Amino acid sequence: MSSDNLFIEAVVFLLIFILVVFLAYYVTLFLNKKAFNMYKGENFDIVDHLALGKDKNLYIIKVCNEYMLFSATSNSIVYIKTLNEKDLKIKDKSFNFGQSLNISLNNLRRLSIKNLGGNEHDKNKKI
């Protein structure tokens, strides 16, 4: 087997790997949007969710123009109170590929520095 054939095979495998990673990313994104839309109605939306333990959750739900806090367990759902919109920090749920890519790259850089020591460029750059 010549070195030219080995190089071509390596490039082909690298391209196939990159294609599989991008396909996995977009399939996951598609499934996430489908799952997100299951919890969104015309007049209500689950704004935030916090798991407190097994089968114990808090939900902030927007109904029309009011935000309400609910507690949910496996046995019951309890209304706690109505929240003021000005007191809430609401994340923008629109998808931005550039921001998502930057977050992923920064997380990868942090993991590289933490676990592998990073490289000279990463060590000099403040994260």
N, C-alpha and C positions, 0 to 999 in steps of 0.2 A: 504494500500500500504506500503510495507516494505521499509526500508532504502536501502537495497541492490538493489531493483528494481529502486528506485529513482536515485541512483548512476549510475546504468547502463544506464538509460535513459539520464542522464546528459552527460555522456561520449559519447553516440551515437549522441546526438544533437551537441555536440562540434565537433566531427569528421565530421558530415555532414556540419556544418558551415565552417570548415577549407577546406573541399572539394569544397564547393561552391565558397569560396573566391579564391582558386587556379584556379578553372575552369574559373571564371570571369576574372582573371588576364591573363590567357593564351589565352582566346578568344579575349580579348582586344588587347593583343600583336599581335595575328594573324591578326586581322582587321587593326591594325596600319601598319603592314608590307605591307598588300595589298594596303592600301591607299597610303603609301609612294611610292610603286612601280608604282602607276598610274602616278606620277609626274617625273618618272625617265625614260629616254630614252637611246638609245644606245650611242648617241653623246652629250646629254645634261642632266643637272641635276639642280634642284632648290636647291641651296646651303643654302640660308638663306632667311627669310621672316620677314618683320616688318610691322605690321598694324599701320597706322598713324591716323586712324579714320574710320568712316563708309565709305566703298568702296574706301579707299585710302590706298595703300600698296606700299612698296618697296621690290624688289626682287633682289637677287644676283643669277645669272644664269651662270652655267659653260657650255660653248659651245665648244666642242673639248677641247682645252687646254687654253681657254681664259675665264676670269670672267667678266661679264658685269652687270651693275646696271641698273635696269628698275624701272619706276614708273608706277603703274597701278591704274586706277580709273574705275568707271562703264562705262565711255564713251571712254576712250583711254588708250593706252599703249605707254609710251615714253621711248626711250633709253636715258640714262643720260651720262654714260661714261664707259670705260673699266677700270677694276681695276687690280692692280698688285697682283700676288699670294702671294708675300712675305708680303704684308700689311694686308692680311686676316687672321683671326683666324678661322680655319676650324675644326669643331668638328668631332670626330670619331663617325660615325653613326652605328658602329657595336654594337650589343646587348651583354651586359655582365650581367648575372643574379646577380652575387655577388655584383657588383657595384650598380646596381639598388636597390637591397635589402638594402645595407648600406645607400644609400641616403634616402630611405623610412623610415628606422629605425631612422636615425638622424632627419628627419623632424618630425616624431612622437614624439621623445624625446623633441625636441624644443617646439612643441605644448603642450606637457604634462607639461613642466616647465612653459610655459607662462600662460596656462589656469588653470592648476590644482596645480601648485606649485612643480610638480615633486616629486621625493623621495630624500632621503639623498644622495644616490649614484649619482643621476643626478645633484644635487646642487653642489657637490664637483668637478664634472667633467667639464672641460672647453669645450664648444662646438664651 
